[in-house]
Amino acid sequence: AQSVTQLGSHVSVSEGALVLLRCNYSSSVPPYLFWYVQYPNQGLQLLLKYTSAATLVKGINGFEAEFKKSETSFHLTKPSAHMSDAAEYFCAVLGNNQGGKLIFGQGTELSVKP
Amino acid sequence: NAGVTQTPKFQVLKTGQSMTLQCAQDMNHEYMSWYRQDPGMGLRLIHYSVGAGITDQGEVPNGYNVSRSTTEDFPLRLLSAAPSQTSVYFCASSYRTGSNQPQHFGDGTRLSIL
């Protein structure tokens, strides 16, 4: 069965510091992987997706993620955090059963300190 | 360009009451789904539909019913509300089953069961 694990339910960084949110997946087939962001009282917005075209994926708002098959990881990074980046971030893998459902990690809440 | 529209945004129910959460999309998407979001648990799939007239159960279907009579609408029914169903509910849609096209999310319905 496919699964996603996000390491760290809360991450706190200072404004201007590197953001690193960790995601590891389990999949028996080449996966489609996604990062979503959720701002308070809003739905989920797509940050970026990996579909096997390139291992380094660039998304919106300066975020990027690197697919590493050997480590089964898809960590999300941003070189310099902004206050507006404070939100909850979800990693997800597209399942190969149940009609292709998205399987989500438990989420990581990012706080940005001034 | 409305995307995915959920109504109501907030609702308080008493135990045992029934209600329907509405979801509509205007993107002619084939795939629609309902998730619930609970703290520390990410998003869990309740029910999904791969097209009009076709629905199936997700990870946590008990206590919920769905139908898909049109491509645009995918209502979620709570048959007899229980406090354990207090949650934030998200409807999502995507172009095609199992595709790598991202799912588009509504803004959510925040439901409290007293």
gemmi code that builds the backbone of each chain (N, CA, C; Angstrom):
import gemmi

chains = {
    "A": [
        ("ALA", (0.844, -1.192, 0.000), (0.000, 0.000, 0.000), (0.880, 1.243, 0.000)),
        ("GLN", (0.387, 2.262, -0.653), (1.148, 3.498, -0.698), (0.910, 4.305, 0.560)),
        ("SER", (1.930, 5.069, 0.953), (1.805, 5.908, 2.146), (2.755, 7.084, 2.034)),
        ("VAL", (2.495, 8.084, 2.856), (3.326, 9.277, 2.902), (3.599, 9.608, 4.359)),
        ("THR", (4.842, 9.920, 4.662), (5.226, 10.322, 6.011), (5.905, 11.677, 5.955)),
        ("GLN", (5.358, 12.615, 6.712), (5.979, 13.926, 6.836), (6.646, 14.000, 8.200)),
        ("LEU", (7.934, 14.273, 8.208), (8.694, 14.306, 9.447), (8.588, 15.684, 10.071)),
        ("GLY", (7.995, 15.723, 11.268), (7.833, 16.992, 11.967), (6.469, 17.581, 11.722)),
        ("SER", (5.642, 17.623, 12.746), (4.313, 18.223, 12.595), (4.397, 19.760, 12.679)),
        ("HIS", (5.450, 20.264, 13.301), (5.646, 21.711, 13.398), (7.097, 22.038, 13.081)),
        ("VAL", (7.305, 23.014, 12.222), (8.634, 23.512, 11.901), (8.602, 25.024, 12.059)),
        ("SER", (9.613, 25.557, 12.746), (9.701, 26.998, 12.955), (11.033, 27.502, 12.416)),
        ("VAL", (10.979, 28.551, 11.606), (12.188, 29.144, 11.048), (12.112, 30.650, 11.223)),
        ("SER", (13.250, 31.292, 11.124), (13.298, 32.746, 11.144), (13.124, 33.280, 9.726)),
        ("GLU", (12.581, 34.464, 9.631), (12.427, 35.093, 8.329), (13.792, 35.196, 7.659)),
        ("GLY", (13.866, 34.785, 6.393), (15.125, 34.805, 5.664), (15.906, 33.504, 5.732)),
        ("ALA", (15.515, 32.604, 6.611), (16.217, 31.325, 6.748), (15.690, 30.309, 5.752)),
        ("LEU", (16.467, 29.234, 5.603), (16.077, 28.137, 4.717), (14.870, 27.399, 5.288)),
        ("VAL", (13.941, 27.069, 4.402), (12.812, 26.228, 4.763), (13.060, 24.833, 4.214)),
        ("LEU", (12.949, 23.825, 5.072), (13.068, 22.427, 4.647), (11.959, 21.643, 5.305)),
        ("LEU", (11.038, 21.132, 4.495), (9.944, 20.298, 4.985), (10.129, 18.912, 4.366)),
        ("ARG", (10.139, 17.911, 5.232), (10.511, 16.568, 4.801), (9.302, 15.702, 4.486)),
        ("CYS", (9.456, 14.929, 3.403), (8.394, 14.012, 2.990), (9.043, 12.734, 2.460)),
        ("ASN", (8.640, 11.604, 2.992), (9.042, 10.307, 2.475), (7.801, 9.531, 2.049)),
        ("TYR", (7.935, 8.791, 0.981), (6.777, 8.084, 0.455), (7.093, 6.604, 0.332)),
        ("SER", (6.045, 5.846, 0.230), (6.157, 4.426, -0.041), (5.261, 4.113, -1.229)),
        ("SER", (5.857, 3.532, -2.270), (5.069, 3.223, -3.458), (5.737, 2.093, -4.224)),
        ("SER", (4.951, 1.170, -4.710), (5.484, 0.037, -5.476), (5.607, 0.362, -6.954)),
        ("VAL", (5.080, 1.496, -7.355), (5.162, 1.925, -8.753), (5.706, 3.345, -8.768)),
        ("PRO", (6.237, 3.781, -9.912), (6.704, 5.180, -9.977), (5.579, 6.117, -9.573)),
        ("PRO", (5.838, 6.950, -8.610), (4.736, 7.748, -8.057), (4.546, 9.087, -8.746)),
        ("TYR", (3.336, 9.614, -8.625), (3.107, 11.034, -8.827), (3.050, 11.655, -7.435)),
        ("LEU", (3.809, 12.704, -7.211), (3.911, 13.321, -5.895), (3.534, 14.783, -5.958)),
        ("PHE", (2.924, 15.257, -4.895), (2.428, 16.622, -4.855), (2.764, 17.254, -3.504)),
        ("TRP", (2.953, 18.558, -3.520), (2.943, 19.367, -2.304), (1.812, 20.385, -2.428)),
        ("TYR", (1.018, 20.441, -1.358), (-0.058, 21.418, -1.260), (0.206, 22.311, -0.060)),
        ("VAL", (-0.314, 23.542, -0.128), (-0.241, 24.473, 0.990), (-1.657, 24.870, 1.392)),
        ("GLN", (-1.857, 25.003, 2.691), (-3.151, 25.424, 3.212), (-2.955, 26.612, 4.132)),
        ("TYR", (-3.480, 27.759, 3.726), (-3.471, 28.933, 4.583), (-4.672, 28.873, 5.508)),
        ("PRO", (-4.623, 29.560, 6.635), (-5.712, 29.474, 7.616), (-7.085, 29.711, 7.000)),
        ("ASN", (-8.000, 28.822, 7.336), (-9.401, 28.919, 6.913), (-9.572, 28.886, 5.399)),
        ("GLN", (-8.644, 28.245, 4.723), (-8.759, 28.106, 3.279), (-8.601, 26.646, 2.879)),
        ("GLY", (-8.888, 26.374, 1.616), (-8.664, 25.046, 1.075), (-7.207, 24.845, 0.720)),
        ("LEU", (-6.914, 23.710, 0.089), (-5.540, 23.385, -0.283), (-5.231, 23.930, -1.668)),
        ("GLN", (-4.027, 24.471, -1.815), (-3.562, 24.970, -3.107), (-2.326, 24.180, -3.523)),
        ("LEU", (-2.247, 23.873, -4.788), (-1.099, 23.130, -5.286), (0.139, 24.015, -5.319)),
        ("LEU", (1.217, 23.525, -4.692), (2.509, 24.204, -4.772), (3.317, 23.701, -5.958)),
        ("LEU", (3.403, 22.380, -6.075), (4.166, 21.773, -7.156), (3.815, 20.295, -7.252)),
        ("LYS", (4.232, 19.686, -8.374), (3.984, 18.262, -8.558), (5.162, 17.615, -9.289)),
        ("TYR", (5.399, 16.357, -8.984), (6.411, 15.562, -9.661), (5.701, 14.505, -10.498)),
        ("THR", (6.059, 14.488, -11.801), (5.426, 13.515, -12.686), (6.454, 12.771, -13.515)),
        ("SER", (7.683, 12.709, -13.061), (8.802, 11.963, -13.654), (9.504, 12.698, -14.773)),
        ("ALA", (9.089, 13.898, -15.113), (9.755, 14.639, -16.184), (11.117, 15.156, -15.739)),
        ("ALA", (11.221, 15.581, -14.480), (12.488, 16.108, -13.961), (12.501, 15.880, -12.465)),
        ("THR", (13.672, 15.585, -11.921), (13.728, 15.267, -10.496), (13.659, 16.512, -9.619)),
        ("LEU", (14.082, 17.655, -10.137), (13.963, 18.906, -9.393), (12.769, 19.669, -9.948)),
        ("VAL", (11.810, 19.884, -9.084), (10.561, 20.498, -9.511), (10.434, 21.875, -8.874)),
        ("LYS", (10.171, 22.859, -9.685), (9.975, 24.215, -9.166), (8.484, 24.515, -9.094)),
        ("GLY", (8.079, 25.160, -8.007), (6.682, 25.480, -7.828), (6.455, 26.963, -7.670)),
        ("ILE", (5.306, 27.277, -7.119), (4.965, 28.686, -6.929), (5.613, 29.232, -5.667)),
        ("ASN", (5.691, 30.547, -5.572), (6.167, 31.238, -4.375), (7.603, 30.880, -3.998)),
        ("GLY", (8.425, 30.474, -4.957), (9.831, 30.204, -4.701), (10.141, 28.839, -4.112)),
        ("PHE", (9.141, 27.989, -3.987), (9.370, 26.644, -3.451), (9.843, 25.691, -4.543)),
        ("GLU", (10.612, 24.703, -4.128), (11.006, 23.634, -5.025), (11.144, 22.340, -4.230)),
        ("ALA", (11.122, 21.220, -4.943), (11.254, 19.923, -4.299), (12.072, 19.016, -5.198)),
        ("GLU", (12.833, 18.133, -4.580), (13.670, 17.216, -5.332), (13.225, 15.785, -5.082)),
        ("PHE", (12.961, 15.069, -6.146), (12.583, 13.659, -6.054), (13.860, 12.819, -6.005)),
        ("LYS", (13.991, 12.037, -4.945), (15.140, 11.148, -4.800), (14.618, 9.733, -4.628)),
        ("LYS", (14.709, 8.962, -5.711), (14.164, 7.611, -5.696), (14.889, 6.735, -4.681)),
        ("SER", (16.221, 6.880, -4.616), (17.003, 6.019, -3.725), (16.651, 6.243, -2.259)),
        ("GLU", (16.194, 7.440, -1.942), (15.823, 7.771, -0.561), (14.304, 7.776, -0.372)),
        ("THR", (13.571, 7.506, -1.401), (12.087, 7.610, -1.422), (11.640, 8.895, -0.732)),
        ("SER", (12.258, 10.000, -1.173), (11.961, 11.286, -0.537), (11.537, 12.320, -1.569)),
        ("PHE", (10.840, 13.311, -1.095), (10.385, 14.428, -1.934), (10.295, 15.653, -1.020)),
        ("HIS", (11.425, 16.080, -0.528), (11.472, 17.184, 0.438), (11.230, 18.530, -0.234)),
        ("LEU", (10.559, 19.403, 0.466), (10.208, 20.743, -0.028), (11.167, 21.765, 0.563)),
        ("THR", (11.684, 22.648, -0.268), (12.626, 23.655, 0.219), (12.299, 25.029, -0.350)),
        ("LYS", (12.769, 26.040, 0.374), (12.722, 27.429, -0.091), (13.932, 28.118, 0.510)),
        ("PRO", (14.718, 28.796, -0.287), (15.976, 29.348, 0.217), (15.799, 30.378, 1.331)),
        ("SER", (14.726, 31.178, 1.254), (14.577, 32.285, 2.191), (13.113, 32.435, 2.575)),
        ("ALA", (12.822, 32.178, 3.823), (11.430, 32.196, 4.281), (10.894, 33.620, 4.399)),
        ("HIS", (9.628, 33.769, 4.026), (8.901, 35.021, 4.226), (7.802, 34.795, 5.247)),
        ("MET", (7.395, 35.858, 5.887), (6.311, 35.758, 6.873), (5.061, 35.154, 6.231)),
        ("SER", (4.841, 35.462, 4.971), (3.646, 34.985, 4.272), (3.675, 33.481, 3.998)),
        ("ASP", (4.814, 32.835, 4.247), (4.909, 31.387, 4.040), (4.303, 30.587, 5.196)),
        ("ALA", (3.974, 31.242, 6.280), (3.386, 30.551, 7.432), (2.059, 29.917, 7.019)),
        ("ALA", (2.006, 28.605, 7.129), (0.840, 27.847, 6.655), (1.069, 26.382, 7.004)),
        ("GLU", (0.117, 25.552, 6.626), (0.305, 24.108, 6.766), (0.583, 23.518, 5.394)),
        ("TYR", (1.533, 22.595, 5.353), (1.977, 22.023, 4.092), (1.731, 20.517, 4.104)),
        ("PHE", (1.180, 20.034, 3.012), (0.860, 18.616, 2.892), (1.573, 18.011, 1.685)),
        ("CYS", (2.195, 16.884, 1.924), (2.759, 16.071, 0.861), (1.742, 14.986, 0.522)),
        ("ALA", (1.617, 14.629, -0.751), (0.639, 13.626, -1.140), (1.169, 12.806, -2.300)),
        ("VAL", (0.770, 11.545, -2.339), (1.118, 10.653, -3.445), (-0.171, 10.204, -4.106)),
        ("LEU", (-0.151, 10.107, -5.413), (-1.330, 9.658, -6.140), (-1.387, 8.153, -6.080)),
        ("GLY", (-2.460, 7.632, -5.476), (-2.588, 6.205, -5.295), (-2.841, 5.471, -6.597)),
        ("ASN", (-2.428, 4.216, -6.620), (-2.664, 3.403, -7.820), (-3.843, 2.469, -7.643)),
        ("ASN", (-4.653, 2.745, -6.642), (-5.902, 2.016, -6.483), (-6.961, 2.993, -6.015)),
        ("GLN", (-8.138, 2.508, -5.788), (-9.250, 3.350, -5.339), (-9.432, 4.563, -6.241)),
        ("GLY", (-9.436, 4.316, -7.529), (-9.711, 5.386, -8.460), (-8.657, 6.464, -8.503)),
        ("GLY", (-7.445, 6.146, -8.104), (-6.377, 7.133, -8.167), (-6.497, 8.191, -7.109)),
        ("LYS", (-6.830, 7.809, -5.920), (-7.019, 8.806, -4.867), (-5.679, 9.360, -4.412)),
        ("LEU", (-5.719, 10.567, -3.876), (-4.559, 11.187, -3.258), (-4.409, 10.661, -1.830)),
        ("ILE", (-3.195, 10.242, -1.494), (-2.889, 9.814, -0.131), (-2.022, 10.896, 0.494)),
        ("PHE", (-2.519, 11.483, 1.576), (-1.859, 12.629, 2.194), (-1.012, 12.225, 3.383)),
        ("GLY", (0.063, 12.983, 3.588), (0.765, 12.934, 4.855), (-0.032, 13.694, 5.897)),
        ("GLN", (0.459, 13.673, 7.127), (-0.312, 14.272, 8.219), (-0.181, 15.779, 8.285)),
        ("GLY", (0.709, 16.340, 7.479), (0.850, 17.780, 7.431), (1.966, 18.299, 8.320)),
        ("THR", (2.574, 19.406, 7.898), (3.585, 20.108, 8.683), (3.195, 21.579, 8.745)),
        ("GLU", (3.066, 22.073, 9.971), (2.744, 23.486, 10.149), (4.031, 24.290, 10.209)),
        ("LEU", (4.159, 25.240, 9.318), (5.353, 26.080, 9.252), (5.066, 27.417, 9.915)),
        ("SER", (5.881, 27.768, 10.882), (5.830, 29.082, 11.517), (7.069, 29.862, 11.094)),
        ("VAL", (6.907, 31.160, 10.850), (8.017, 32.012, 10.455), (8.128, 33.147, 11.469)),
        ("LYS", (9.283, 33.217, 12.120), (9.505, 34.229, 13.155), (10.169, 35.456, 12.551)),
        ("PRO", (9.748, 36.635, 12.987), (10.374, 37.855, 12.445), (11.808, 38.022, 12.937)),
    ],
    "B": [
        ("ASN", (-14.719, 32.377, -13.041), (-14.052, 31.079, -12.886), (-14.161, 30.634, -11.431)),
        ("ALA", (-15.259, 29.927, -11.078), (-15.540, 29.624, -9.682), (-14.695, 28.476, -9.161)),
        ("GLY", (-14.365, 27.466, -9.987), (-13.609, 26.322, -9.508), (-14.509, 25.364, -8.746)),
        ("VAL", (-14.122, 25.041, -7.504), (-14.898, 24.150, -6.652), (-15.572, 24.998, -5.566)),
        ("THR", (-16.881, 24.901, -5.497), (-17.649, 25.702, -4.553), (-18.321, 24.798, -3.534)),
        ("GLN", (-18.083, 25.075, -2.259), (-18.693, 24.301, -1.175), (-19.632, 25.197, -0.371)),
        ("THR", (-20.782, 24.649, -0.038), (-21.706, 25.331, 0.859), (-22.315, 24.338, 1.830)),
        ("PRO", (-22.591, 24.764, 3.075), (-22.240, 26.060, 3.669), (-20.765, 26.093, 4.066)),
        ("LYS", (-20.286, 27.217, 4.521), (-18.913, 27.334, 5.011), (-18.816, 26.909, 6.466)),
        ("PHE", (-19.866, 27.129, 7.222), (-19.904, 26.755, 8.631), (-21.275, 26.147, 8.936)),
        ("GLN", (-21.295, 25.185, 9.861), (-22.558, 24.592, 10.261), (-22.411, 23.984, 11.640)),
        ("VAL", (-23.408, 24.189, 12.471), (-23.479, 23.539, 13.774), (-24.721, 22.661, 13.788)),
        ("LEU", (-24.544, 21.416, 14.167), (-25.649, 20.466, 14.218), (-25.755, 19.860, 15.605)),
        ("LYS", (-26.915, 19.347, 15.890), (-27.089, 18.546, 17.101), (-26.951, 17.081, 16.748)),
        ("THR", (-26.508, 16.303, 17.717), (-26.376, 14.860, 17.510), (-27.699, 14.280, 17.009)),
        ("GLY", (-27.601, 13.465, 15.962), (-28.778, 12.831, 15.402), (-29.389, 13.548, 14.213)),
        ("GLN", (-29.050, 14.814, 14.038), (-29.584, 15.545, 12.885), (-28.900, 15.079, 11.602)),
        ("SER", (-29.570, 15.322, 10.499), (-28.979, 15.010, 9.198), (-28.777, 16.304, 8.438)),
        ("MET", (-27.857, 16.265, 7.500), (-27.657, 17.432, 6.648), (-26.881, 17.024, 5.399)),
        ("THR", (-26.896, 17.901, 4.415), (-26.177, 17.684, 3.165), (-25.182, 18.811, 2.952)),
        ("LEU", (-23.941, 18.428, 2.710), (-22.910, 19.380, 2.328), (-22.866, 19.410, 0.802)),
        ("GLN", (-22.935, 20.610, 0.269), (-22.983, 20.742, -1.187), (-21.591, 20.996, -1.764)),
        ("CYS", (-21.369, 20.449, -2.944), (-20.124, 20.669, -3.678), (-20.448, 20.755, -5.160)),
        ("ALA", (-19.957, 21.792, -5.806), (-20.160, 21.959, -7.239), (-18.866, 22.430, -7.881)),
        ("GLN", (-18.597, 21.901, -9.079), (-17.425, 22.358, -9.831), (-17.853, 22.697, -11.254)),
        ("ASP", (-17.186, 23.699, -11.814), (-17.555, 24.182, -13.151), (-16.438, 23.952, -14.156)),
        ("MET", (-15.594, 22.958, -13.917), (-14.443, 22.693, -14.776), (-14.622, 21.428, -15.605)),
        ("ASN", (-15.803, 20.853, -15.563), (-16.103, 19.628, -16.299), (-15.157, 18.486, -15.903)),
        ("HIS", (-14.827, 18.450, -14.620), (-13.929, 17.406, -14.129), (-14.667, 16.097, -13.948)),
        ("GLU", (-13.978, 15.029, -14.291), (-14.548, 13.684, -14.185), (-14.511, 13.197, -12.733)),
        ("TYR", (-13.437, 13.475, -12.046), (-13.186, 12.899, -10.723), (-13.526, 13.897, -9.632)),
        ("MET", (-14.333, 13.474, -8.659), (-14.652, 14.305, -7.502), (-14.532, 13.465, -6.247)),
        ("SER", (-14.211, 14.137, -5.159), (-13.983, 13.409, -3.920), (-14.297, 14.286, -2.713)),
        ("TRP", (-14.538, 13.620, -1.593), (-14.736, 14.281, -0.312), (-13.686, 13.785, 0.673)),
        ("TYR", (-13.088, 14.745, 1.383), (-12.115, 14.447, 2.432), (-12.597, 15.082, 3.736)),
        ("ARG", (-12.147, 14.511, 4.827), (-12.268, 15.196, 6.098), (-10.866, 15.467, 6.648)),
        ("GLN", (-10.730, 16.605, 7.298), (-9.441, 16.994, 7.848), (-9.548, 17.120, 9.350)),
        ("ASP", (-8.739, 16.364, 10.041), (-8.700, 16.394, 11.501), (-7.269, 16.652, 11.942)),
        ("PRO", (-7.087, 17.346, 13.053), (-5.729, 17.718, 13.498), (-4.806, 16.502, 13.592)),
        ("GLY", (-3.612, 16.636, 13.006), (-2.600, 15.591, 13.088), (-2.851, 14.372, 12.225)),
        ("MET", (-3.932, 14.391, 11.431), (-4.273, 13.211, 10.638), (-4.294, 13.488, 9.148)),
        ("GLY", (-3.923, 14.666, 8.747), (-3.957, 14.988, 7.331), (-5.378, 14.968, 6.807)),
        ("LEU", (-5.526, 14.640, 5.538), (-6.850, 14.527, 4.922), (-7.139, 13.059, 4.645)),
        ("ARG", (-8.317, 12.641, 5.007), (-8.717, 11.254, 4.787), (-9.906, 11.207, 3.842)),
        ("LEU", (-9.835, 10.291, 2.887), (-10.849, 10.198, 1.848), (-12.117, 9.540, 2.387)),
        ("ILE", (-13.254, 10.182, 2.147), (-14.541, 9.652, 2.608), (-15.203, 8.859, 1.486)),
        ("HIS", (-15.510, 9.532, 0.384), (-16.086, 8.921, -0.808), (-15.513, 9.616, -2.024)),
        ("TYR", (-15.601, 8.931, -3.148), (-15.149, 9.542, -4.377), (-16.027, 9.089, -5.536)),
        ("SER", (-15.899, 9.797, -6.662), (-16.682, 9.478, -7.852), (-15.814, 9.664, -9.089)),
        ("VAL", (-15.862, 8.698, -9.977), (-15.072, 8.787, -11.204), (-15.913, 9.252, -12.386)),
        ("GLY", (-17.158, 9.575, -12.132), (-18.023, 10.086, -13.182), (-19.463, 10.055, -12.720)),
        ("ALA", (-20.335, 10.707, -13.475), (-21.751, 10.745, -13.114), (-22.304, 9.334, -13.002)),
        ("GLY", (-22.999, 9.086, -11.900), (-23.606, 7.794, -11.662), (-22.698, 6.758, -11.038)),
        ("ILE", (-21.434, 7.123, -10.788), (-20.460, 6.163, -10.254), (-19.832, 6.732, -8.981)),
        ("THR", (-20.016, 6.030, -7.874), (-19.388, 6.452, -6.623), (-18.779, 5.231, -5.940)),
        ("ASP", (-17.857, 5.494, -5.039), (-17.234, 4.405, -4.287), (-16.737, 4.933, -2.954)),
        ("GLN", (-16.476, 3.998, -2.046), (-16.064, 4.366, -0.700), (-14.573, 4.632, -0.642)),
        ("GLY", (-14.225, 5.534, 0.248), (-12.827, 5.796, 0.521), (-12.402, 5.147, 1.816)),
        ("GLU", (-11.565, 5.831, 2.539), (-10.956, 5.300, 3.760), (-11.899, 5.327, 4.955)),
        ("VAL", (-12.750, 6.357, 5.049), (-13.610, 6.542, 6.228), (-15.043, 6.830, 5.806)),
        ("PRO", (-15.748, 5.884, 5.201), (-17.066, 6.157, 4.633), (-18.247, 6.066, 5.604)),
        ("ASN", (-18.029, 5.449, 6.773), (-19.167, 5.160, 7.658), (-19.840, 6.434, 8.139)),
        ("GLY", (-21.163, 6.454, 8.008), (-21.951, 7.591, 8.453), (-22.191, 8.636, 7.378)),
        ("TYR", (-21.687, 8.377, 6.182), (-21.814, 9.327, 5.075), (-22.363, 8.632, 3.824)),
        ("ASN", (-23.156, 9.370, 3.063), (-23.619, 8.902, 1.759), (-23.322, 9.949, 0.707)),
        ("VAL", (-23.134, 9.495, -0.528), (-22.929, 10.407, -1.638), (-23.736, 9.929, -2.832)),
        ("SER", (-23.920, 10.832, -3.776), (-24.511, 10.504, -5.070), (-23.891, 11.432, -6.092)),
        ("ARG", (-23.939, 11.032, -7.346), (-23.378, 11.874, -8.409), (-24.325, 11.780, -9.614)),
        ("SER", (-25.341, 12.619, -9.594), (-26.329, 12.582, -10.678), (-25.889, 13.439, -11.866)),
        ("THR", (-25.023, 14.395, -11.645), (-24.494, 15.224, -12.727), (-22.978, 15.297, -12.614)),
        ("THR", (-22.328, 15.723, -13.669), (-20.873, 15.900, -13.620), (-20.487, 16.977, -12.631)),
        ("GLU", (-21.343, 18.012, -12.497), (-20.973, 19.192, -11.719), (-21.111, 19.026, -10.212)),
        ("ASP", (-22.070, 18.225, -9.759), (-22.429, 18.221, -8.335), (-22.094, 16.908, -7.648)),
        ("PHE", (-21.646, 17.012, -6.400), (-21.280, 15.815, -5.641), (-21.594, 16.079, -4.162)),
        ("PRO", (-22.838, 15.980, -3.760), (-23.223, 16.274, -2.371), (-22.837, 15.151, -1.418)),
        ("LEU", (-22.529, 15.534, -0.195), (-22.191, 14.585, 0.871), (-23.270, 14.668, 1.941)),
        ("ARG", (-23.853, 13.550, 2.278), (-24.946, 13.512, 3.258), (-24.494, 12.850, 4.547)),
        ("LEU", (-24.758, 13.546, 5.648), (-24.588, 12.951, 6.964), (-25.944, 12.424, 7.392)),
        ("LEU", (-26.034, 11.152, 7.657), (-27.319, 10.510, 7.885), (-27.854, 10.788, 9.283)),
        ("SER", (-26.998, 10.674, 10.282), (-27.360, 10.920, 11.676), (-26.092, 11.413, 12.367)),
        ("ALA", (-25.961, 12.729, 12.478), (-24.707, 13.326, 12.905), (-24.274, 12.852, 14.289)),
        ("ALA", (-22.963, 12.615, 14.413), (-22.353, 12.214, 15.681), (-21.199, 13.161, 15.994)),
        ("PRO", (-20.890, 13.368, 17.279), (-19.773, 14.265, 17.628), (-18.461, 13.906, 16.937)),
        ("SER", (-18.251, 12.615, 16.645), (-17.022, 12.192, 15.971), (-16.928, 12.704, 14.537)),
        ("GLN", (-18.028, 13.231, 14.018), (-18.013, 13.788, 12.676), (-17.712, 15.289, 12.663)),
        ("THR", (-17.448, 15.847, 13.820), (-16.956, 17.223, 13.881), (-15.617, 17.289, 13.169)),
        ("SER", (-15.529, 18.118, 12.140), (-14.345, 18.123, 11.298), (-14.464, 19.257, 10.289)),
        ("VAL", (-13.430, 19.385, 9.485), (-13.486, 20.261, 8.324), (-13.546, 19.373, 7.091)),
        ("TYR", (-14.523, 19.624, 6.258), (-14.759, 18.773, 5.091), (-14.361, 19.522, 3.820)),
        ("PHE", (-13.593, 18.833, 2.984), (-13.161, 19.411, 1.725), (-13.649, 18.555, 0.564)),
        ("CYS", (-14.139, 19.253, -0.439), (-14.474, 18.626, -1.704), (-13.352, 18.954, -2.694)),
        ("ALA", (-13.035, 18.009, -3.554), (-11.975, 18.225, -4.535), (-12.380, 17.617, -5.864)),
        ("SER", (-11.809, 18.131, -6.939), (-12.078, 17.566, -8.259), (-10.808, 17.594, -9.088)),
        ("SER", (-10.739, 16.688, -10.045), (-9.628, 16.700, -10.991), (-10.125, 16.220, -12.340)),
        ("TYR", (-9.294, 16.471, -13.358), (-9.731, 16.282, -14.740), (-10.118, 14.831, -15.021)),
        ("ARG", (-9.269, 13.914, -14.562), (-9.508, 12.532, -14.980), (-9.010, 11.580, -13.907)),
        ("THR", (-9.625, 10.469, -13.786), (-9.229, 9.470, -12.809), (-7.788, 9.038, -13.014)),
        ("GLY", (-7.019, 9.066, -11.939), (-5.656, 8.549, -11.987), (-4.691, 9.415, -12.763)),
        ("SER", (-5.140, 10.555, -13.251), (-4.217, 11.400, -14.007), (-3.307, 12.152, -13.053)),
        ("ASN", (-2.244, 12.697, -13.571), (-1.353, 13.477, -12.724), (-1.782, 14.921, -12.638)),
        ("GLN", (-2.957, 15.216, -13.176), (-3.467, 16.570, -13.037), (-3.858, 16.802, -11.589)),
        ("PRO", (-3.514, 17.942, -11.047), (-3.751, 18.167, -9.622), (-5.232, 18.245, -9.294)),
        ("GLN", (-5.533, 17.901, -8.063), (-6.891, 18.069, -7.583), (-7.085, 19.517, -7.133)),
        ("HIS", (-8.265, 20.042, -7.438), (-8.639, 21.397, -7.048), (-9.574, 21.283, -5.851)),
        ("PHE", (-9.283, 22.052, -4.822), (-10.029, 21.960, -3.578), (-10.945, 23.155, -3.378)),
        ("GLY", (-12.097, 22.906, -2.762), (-12.935, 23.976, -2.274), (-12.370, 24.549, -0.994)),
        ("ASP", (-13.034, 25.573, -0.462), (-12.553, 26.242, 0.747), (-12.959, 25.534, 2.028)),
        ("GLY", (-13.760, 24.505, 1.914), (-14.085, 23.709, 3.087), (-15.386, 24.081, 3.756)),
        ("THR", (-15.945, 23.108, 4.463), (-17.104, 23.311, 5.338), (-16.687, 22.912, 6.741)),
        ("ARG", (-16.795, 23.851, 7.667), (-16.420, 23.586, 9.061), (-17.666, 23.176, 9.810)),
        ("LEU", (-17.694, 21.926, 10.246), (-18.890, 21.320, 10.822), (-18.648, 20.952, 12.276)),
        ("SER", (-19.534, 21.414, 13.136), (-19.475, 21.063, 14.560), (-20.741, 20.321, 14.934)),
        ("ILE", (-20.560, 19.208, 15.620), (-21.693, 18.399, 16.076), (-21.717, 18.451, 17.601)),
        ("LEU", (-22.809, 18.946, 18.130), (-22.910, 19.098, 19.583), (-23.616, 17.910, 20.220)),
    ],
}
model = gemmi.Model(1)
for chain_id, residues in chains.items():
    chain = gemmi.Chain(chain_id)
    for i, (resn, *xyz) in enumerate(residues, 1):
        res = gemmi.Residue()
        res.name, res.seqid = resn, gemmi.SeqId(i, " ")
        for name, pos in zip(("N", "CA", "C"), xyz):
            atom = gemmi.Atom()
            atom.name, atom.element = name, gemmi.Element(name[0])
            atom.pos, atom.b_iso = gemmi.Position(*pos), 0.0
            res.add_atom(atom)
        chain.add_residue(res)
    model.add_chain(chain)
structure = gemmi.Structure()
structure.add_model(model)
structure.setup_entities()
